[in-house]
Amino acid sequence: MIRIRNARDFCGGLLLTAFGVFALVLAHGYPTGSAARMGPGYFPNMLGMLLVAIGATLVVTSLRRDGARLPRWPWRPTVVVLGAVVTFGAIVPWAGLALSTVALVFIASAASHEFRLREAAVSGIALAVLAVLVFGVGLKIQLPIWPVFFG
C-alpha cells in the first residue's frame, strides 16, 4: 500500500495534474504548429504538459518526503462567501449594481471573525463606486445602477 507522507503536496500535485489534463483535452483539436510558427494550440498544449509534469513531480515527492497534514477545511467562510456571490447575482437585476455590491461586501465580510461594521460599510461604498465607474460608466454594461424602485 502506498503511504502519502505529505498530504499538501499530494493534493496540490493532483490538482495541478488535473488542470494540465483539462488544458490538454481542451487544446486537443487545435493545430499546435512549431516553436517558430506557433499555432493556436501551442500555448495550451505546452502549458498543459508543464502542469502535468509539475503535478506528477509533486505527487511523487509527496510519497517520499514527510510534510504537514492538511488542515481542516474552513466550511463557514466558504459557504458565506459563496452565498454572498449567489445573493449578488440574484438581486442585481432589481436592486442595481451599487446596492448589490454593498450587500456583497457586507455578507462576504461576515465570513471573517474580524468583521467590523464600519470597515465593511466603507469598503462596500468604495467598491460600489468603483464598480459603477468601471462597469456602468466605463464599459457601459447593461446593468441597472440603482434599484428599480428608485425609477
Secondary structure as UniProt FT lines:
FT   HELIX           7..26
FT   TURN            27..29
FT   TURN            40..41
FT   HELIX           42..62
FT   TURN            63..64
FT   HELIX           75..109
FT   TURN            110..111
FT   TURN            113..114
FT   HELIX           117..131
FT   HELIX           132..138
FT   HELIX           148..150
//
